[in-house]
Amino acid sequence: MTIKIENIVAIGNGGDGVRVEGDVDLDIGGIRAERNGGQGVNIIKHASIMDRFGLPRDTDPKELAALLVKIQAGQTQQEKEAVVKRSSLWGKFKVGALSSTTLMANLIAISTNPQVTEIIKKLLS
């Protein structure tokens, strides 16, 4: 499905100027987006994956993939938790609706899922 967006002015929004969720094709023209709190135009292709794992929909899939790889490398629960807490995503996640305990458990569970390699490939696509 192609979504056509033309002649939009998105200035000074607290979040993204324009946000599109899902695997769609965009036909964009004449957009002015500046001084927004988020991205000028943000296409969130992996919202369903984020929902499934209880993570914020606007999570950067490449950052999440890199974090999962680092978590996998941890040998103990404490090492895995330390990796999460040192990540740039931790601060972004903590201010969301998730509790820290739930968030930590979700990230570690994802990293130990037997299909994590496929999940990482999907996030990087």
C-alpha positions as CSV (number, residue, x, y, z in Angstrom):
1,M,0.0,0.0,0.0
2,T,1.3,3.5,-0.9
3,I,0.5,6.5,1.3
4,K,0.8,9.9,-0.4
5,I,1.8,12.8,1.8
6,E,2.1,16.3,0.4
7,N,2.3,19.9,1.6
8,I,2.6,19.3,5.3
9,V,4.2,21.8,7.7
10,A,5.3,20.1,11.0
11,I,7.2,22.5,13.2
12,G,7.8,22.5,16.9
13,N,5.9,19.3,17.8
14,G,6.9,17.6,21.0
15,G,7.3,14.3,19.2
16,D,7.8,13.4,15.5
17,G,6.6,15.8,12.9
18,V,5.1,13.0,10.8
19,R,4.9,9.4,12.1
20,V,3.8,6.4,10.0
21,E,3.6,2.9,11.5
22,G,3.7,-0.3,9.5
23,D,5.3,-1.7,6.3
24,V,4.1,0.9,3.8
25,D,5.5,2.7,0.9
26,L,5.5,6.5,1.1
27,D,5.2,9.0,-1.7
28,I,6.3,12.2,0.0
29,G,6.5,15.7,-1.4
30,G,6.5,19.3,0.0
31,I,7.1,18.5,3.7
32,R,8.6,21.0,6.0
33,A,9.6,19.5,9.3
34,E,11.8,21.3,11.8
35,R,12.4,21.9,15.5
36,N,10.4,18.8,16.4
37,G,11.1,16.8,19.6
38,G,11.5,13.6,17.6
39,Q,12.2,12.9,13.9
40,G,10.9,15.1,11.1
41,V,9.4,12.0,9.4
42,N,9.5,8.8,11.3
43,I,8.6,5.5,9.6
44,I,8.1,2.8,12.2
45,K,8.2,-0.5,10.4
46,H,8.7,-2.7,13.4
47,A,5.9,-1.5,15.7
48,S,4.3,-4.9,15.8
49,I,7.5,-6.5,17.0
50,M,7.9,-3.9,19.7
51,D,4.3,-4.4,20.8
52,R,4.8,-8.2,21.0
53,F,7.8,-7.7,23.3
54,G,6.2,-5.0,25.4
55,L,8.7,-2.3,24.2
56,P,7.8,1.3,23.1
57,R,6.7,1.4,19.5
58,D,9.2,4.1,18.6
59,T,12.2,2.0,19.7
60,D,15.0,2.2,17.1
61,P,15.2,-1.3,15.6
62,K,18.9,-1.1,14.9
63,E,19.7,0.0,18.5
64,L,17.5,-2.8,19.8
65,A,19.3,-5.4,17.6
66,A,22.7,-4.2,18.8
67,L,21.6,-4.3,22.4
68,L,20.2,-7.9,22.1
69,V,23.6,-9.0,20.7
70,K,25.4,-7.4,23.7
71,I,22.9,-9.0,26.1
72,Q,23.5,-12.4,24.6
73,A,27.2,-12.0,25.3
74,G,26.6,-11.7,29.0
75,Q,27.3,-14.9,31.0
76,T,25.3,-14.2,34.1
77,Q,22.0,-12.5,34.9
78,Q,23.9,-9.6,36.6
79,E,26.1,-9.1,33.5
80,K,23.1,-9.1,31.2
81,E,21.3,-6.5,33.5
82,A,24.5,-4.4,33.5
83,V,24.6,-4.4,29.7
84,V,21.0,-3.2,29.6
85,K,21.5,-0.4,32.2
86,R,24.6,0.9,30.3
87,S,22.7,1.0,27.0
88,S,21.5,4.3,25.5
89,L,18.0,2.7,25.2
90,W,17.7,2.1,28.9
91,G,17.1,5.8,29.6
92,K,14.7,6.1,26.8
93,F,12.7,3.0,27.9
94,K,12.6,3.9,31.6
95,V,10.7,7.1,31.0
96,G,8.0,5.2,29.2
97,A,5.0,3.3,30.6
98,L,7.0,0.1,31.4
99,S,8.3,-0.6,34.8
100,S,12.0,-1.2,35.1
101,T,11.6,-4.7,36.3
102,T,9.3,-5.7,33.4
103,L,11.5,-4.0,30.9
104,M,14.6,-5.7,32.1
105,A,12.9,-9.1,32.1
106,N,11.5,-8.5,28.6
107,L,14.9,-7.6,27.1
108,I,16.7,-10.5,28.7
109,A,13.9,-12.9,27.7
110,I,14.2,-11.7,24.1
111,S,17.9,-12.1,24.0
112,T,17.6,-15.8,25.3
113,N,14.9,-16.7,22.9
114,P,16.0,-19.5,20.5
115,Q,14.9,-17.4,17.6
116,V,16.8,-14.3,18.6
117,T,19.0,-14.4,15.5
118,E,15.9,-14.2,13.3
119,I,14.5,-11.4,15.5
120,I,17.8,-9.5,15.1
121,K,17.7,-10.0,11.3
122,K,14.1,-8.8,11.1
123,L,15.0,-5.7,13.2
124,L,17.9,-4.9,10.9
125,S,15.9,-5.3,7.7
